[in-house]
C-alpha cells in the first residue's frame, strides 16, 4: 500500500482528475489484454504532459516507489499489470500528433496515440504507418514501442523498431534522454533498439518519431487450402525460397478455419486441414509477377485449392476471416489462452505435430492461427476456467509449447512480450551469462529496480528454482497474483 | 608496456606463430584505414579458434590488461588503433564459413571472413549478403558488426544490424553470450542491436549468423547532371518523396566528378556542378516503372542531362567512377581526410554551401562524395601533411563539419564509427544523460573498462573540457597518440 503522505505528494503534481484511487475508478486498470492475471492498482496517475511525467518519476525515485507504465492496456503478456505498492502511470492522455512531415515521411507523436490513428492522420498524403498489430484500432504507439509490436505485415515491413527513428524518454530519476535521429545509423550504443521492446523496464517514453511509408499501389491475396498441415508448412518455406517477400503470409488450421468461417463467412473452403493466405503488395507489375510465382509454388507444394481474390471486396473478406480468428475461436469454449512463440520456418511441421499430441495429453483443444512467414505461432488453447484445474492445465500446456519453441531454436515470444506471463520461460530461453547482462543493463538505467518490477527478466534465483523443478517434471507457478 | 611475465602467460595460450611482438611484425598493425593516427602495439595475438579467444580474454581480465579487438583493419575512425599496454586481438584467423543454408537463407561465419567472400560463397544459390561497404573486398564481417557498416545499398537493404540474426560473443571475463535467433523478434533487451556498432567496447564476437538475400532480377542506373549542387540535393528528396526506394542514390560534386573521370574514365559529363547516380533493382517490370518515375523526377528537378545506362557494362562503368572516387580524389593532393557525417536530406543544400564557405576559410579544398539517399556525407578534405600545420587545420575543419551535421539535426557518423577520431564530437552529439547511460551500459559488460579503452564514448570530464574550449573558440586536441 502507498502511504497517504505519498499520495498527497502525488496529488500536488497533477490536476485532481488525473489521480485515481477510488476502487471503482481503479477496476478498469486491473489487467491488460491477458485477463488471466488481475491486480487492483493502488493508484493511477494520468499525466497530461511531459513535465508531469518527469515530476511523477522524480517523486517516485525520491520515495523509492515503483512505477508501472501503461499504454492502452491491450498487451497480451500481463506486462502492464499493476504491482502492489506502485504507481500505475497511464500515458493515455499524452495523445497528440505533434507533427507530420510528408517530405521526410515522418510523424512526431505522443505515446497515447492509437496505432491506427497514425495511418488515418497521414492518409491524405497517401502514407501509412506499417506495423499493424491485430489490436491496432485500440493499442497505442507507446505500448507498441514497449513491446516492439509486429503484425500481419511485419514480415515485409519489419517490427516497431524498424519503423521508428527517435524517442524522448525519461529515466526513473527524471532525466530526459533524446535518442535516435533521422539518419540510418547513430553514434554510441543503440539505445533506440535497447529501449524498444524493453517493456517499461528502462525508461518512460513521452514522444516517438515514426517513419511513414507510401501506400502500396496494389495489394493482392492468394488463398490456398491443404489436406495436410505439414504440406502447408512446407509451402511457406517454398514461397520465401522462391524469392518472394510477401506482405503477409498467414496460416490457420482446421479448427481455426471452421470457427472463422462460421463467425464471419469469409468464403473459406471447409474441407481442408490448413489454409494459407499470402498477400503481396507493390507496384502493379511486381504484384502480378509475384502472384504468378506464389501460385506456381503453391501448386508444386500440393495445395488442393488455390484462389486469387477476384475483387478488392473479396480480398478484404479473406482477411476478415483471419483477423476475426481469435474472437471466432473464442466462441468455441468459455475461455481461450493465446500463446505467442516463434520457430524457424523449417520446424513448422514438427512443431504442429507436437502441439497436436500435447493437446491430446492435456485434454484441451487447440486452434492454430499464425504469422507463418516469420514462424510466429499463436496456438489458442481452449478451456473452461470454471472447471477446477483447467486454467492451471492450460497454463502448463502453454508453457510446454513455449519450451518446445526454444527446443527447436525459436523463442518464447514473437510479438506479445514476456511481461509476467512468460517470466519462467525466460529461464528456458537464456543462460546465466545473458540473464546477467540483462540485469546489468537494467541497473544501468534503473539501479533501484523501480520501473515495472518483476516483469520481463526473471531473477537468477527464480531460474535456478525453475531449472530444479523442470528436471523433476514439475511446474513453477507464476508470481503471486490474484486471478479471475 | 606489458610485463614479460604477462607475455609468457599469453604465449602459453597460443601456438608460437600466433603471438607477435617483434617490432617488424608489429608495424602492419600500427593503424587502421585512418592512417593519421598511429601507435605500435605492445603485442599482437592471433587466435585460431574460439577457445583461444576466451582464454586470452580470461587472462587479460585476471591481469587487468586492456584488449583491443581488430578485424581487417580497414576502419576509418581509428577504432582499432592499439592502445599502450594492451593486447591487440586480431581475429583474422577465425575465417571459416561454417554453414550456408539456402532454405533459411542464412550463413554462419567467423568474424575474419571478408564481406565480399560471403557473397562469393553463396553466389551458386543466387543469393548475396547485402551490406556493401566500399572496403568490402578487404573488410571482415567482425569489423562490419563492430562498426554497424553500411554501404551504397543500405538505403534499401539496411545496415549490418538489419542483416544479421545471431552472434556468439565473449565478455571480457570469458563468458559466452549467445545472442539473437532466427525469428524477427526476441525476448529480453535487444543485445544484438546493442553489440552491433559497439566498436569492440562491450564484447568480442566469434561467430555471426547473417541473412542472405536473393539476387535482384535486374538492376538499372540513371545518371543525372546538375548545374547547381542545391538542385541535385533537392532532387534526392524528390525521388524519395515520389515513393521510389532506390537501391543506391549517390552524389558527387564538381571536384569529385573531375577526379573520378580523370582516373577511371567512367563517361561522366564534366561540365556540371553535381552528379547523381540513382540505381533501382527488383523484378524487371518494377525496375522499368521506377526508372520511368526517377527520370521524370530528375527532369522536374532541373537536371541538365539524364542518362540511363545502355548496357550492363555501362552500368558498371557508371559505378566504377563512384567507387573509385576516394582514390581518384587522393591523386589531387598529397593527403586527404575522409569525413563521415549524416544530415537530414532536407538540409543538403544548406550544408553543402557551408562546407564550401568553410573550405575557403580554412584554405583547404574539399571534394564531396556521398550516399545522398540517406544523407550520409563524405567530404574529402585535401591537404599536405608535410606542410606544418595543415594536418591540424584539416582536423579542425573536419571537426567543424561534424558539428555542423549535429547543428542541422544529423549525426557525427554515418557508417565509419566514432573510434578515436570523433571522440570529441560525441560531446556535441550527446548531452550528459545520454553519455551517462552509455557509460553505465559499458559498465554492464566491462566494469573495468578493459575492452578498447578510450574509444567511442568520451569521459564526461572530456566533454566538460570540450564545452569550455568550444565556448572560447578553441579546439580540443585529440588524445595523446603519435601521428604519421
Interface residues (C-beta under 8 A of the other chain):
Chain A: X102 X103 X104 X105 X148 X150 X154 X155 X158 X159 X161 X162 X171 X175 X176 X177 X178 X179 X181 X182 X183 X184 X185 X186 X187 X188 X189 X190 X191 X193 X194 X196 X197 X198 X202 X214 X237 X240 X241 X243 X282 X283 X284 X285 X286 X288 X289 X290 X342 X343 X344 X345 X346 X374 X375 X376 X409 X410 X411 X412 X413 X414 X415 X417 X418 X422 X426 X429 X430 X431 X433 X434 X436 X437 X438 X440 X441 X442 X443 X444 X445 X456 X457
Chain B: X102 X103 X104 X105 X148 X150 X154 X155 X158 X159 X161 X162 X171 X175 X176 X177 X178 X179 X181 X182 X183 X184 X185 X186 X187 X188 X189 X190 X191 X193 X194 X196 X197 X198 X202 X214 X237 X240 X241 X243 X282 X283 X284 X285 X286 X288 X289 X290 X342 X343 X344 X345 X346 X374 X375 X376 X409 X410 X411 X412 X413 X414 X415 X417 X418 X422 X426 X429 X430 X431 X433 X434 X436 X437 X438 X440 X441 X442 X443 X444 X445 X456 X457
